[in-house]
Amino acid sequence: MNVVWIEIYFDPRYKLSPLQAALVKSGWLGKKSGKGFYDYSVDSGKQPATITDEYDFIFDRIITMLINEAADAVYLGIATIKDIDLAMTLGVGYPKGLLKWADEIGIQKCVDHMDQLHDIYKEDRYRCSILLRKMASLEQTFYG
């Protein structure tokens, strides 16, 4: 993340989080080191956790942030709507493209969620895309 942060001219959205920095400093690099957010050296035998409101919040945060980044890529002319969604379905294996997903969720709801995340965390990494905000105000969609 530090390399990305530097190469993106220190955009605060890509700054290494304190938790990530602590994990790296401790040598907890995930599967390759056997430990990270999870301890991979131990088979707990536990079943996956059931879906809760907390998991829904985490999923919503992840998908909204990905949508936000995809919208910025379109806004900055890095890729087209079609190219982004094709990359996410064929390259990453998502069930649908992020911008198609944004239309289904609702552009205004994506903007509201980014604003809520910014209000909760007070970090610039949760800054809403200019394109999403503009589209919401004009009641536009990516595939409208």
Residue, then its C-alpha position, 0 to 999 in steps of 0.5 A: m500500500n505504501v508503494v501505491w500511496i507514493e505512486i498516486y502522489f500521496d492521495p490520502r485514500y491509499k494511505l496505509s492504515p495503522l492496523q496494516a502497518a502494525l501487521v507488517k511491522s510484526g511480520w504478519l503478512g497473511k498466508k505467506s507468513g502463516k499469520g495476518f488478520y487470521d492465524y493460518s497455522v491453526d485449524s480451528g475446526k470452526q464453521p464459518a460465522t453466520i451472516t450478521d448486521e456487522y457482516d452486512f456492514i463490512f460487505d456494504r463498505i467493501i462494495t461501495m468503496l470498490i464502486n467508488e474507485a471504479a467511478d473515479a477510474v471512469y471520471l479520470g478517463i482511465a477506463t470505460i464503464k464497459d471495460i471496468d465491468l468486463a474486467m471485474t466479471l471476467g478478470v476478478g470473477y465478480p458476479k456482475g460489474l461494479l458499475k452495474w452493481a452501483d445502478e442496482i444498489g442506487i447511485q444516491k445510496c452509494v453516495d450516502h454510504m460513502d458519506q456515512l463512512h466518512d462521517i464514521y471514520k473521519e478519513d479521506r479514504y472515504r471521500c466520495s467520487i465526484l462522478l458518483r456525486k454528480m450522477a446522484s444529483l442528476e439522477q443518472t445511472f451508468y447503464g441508464 
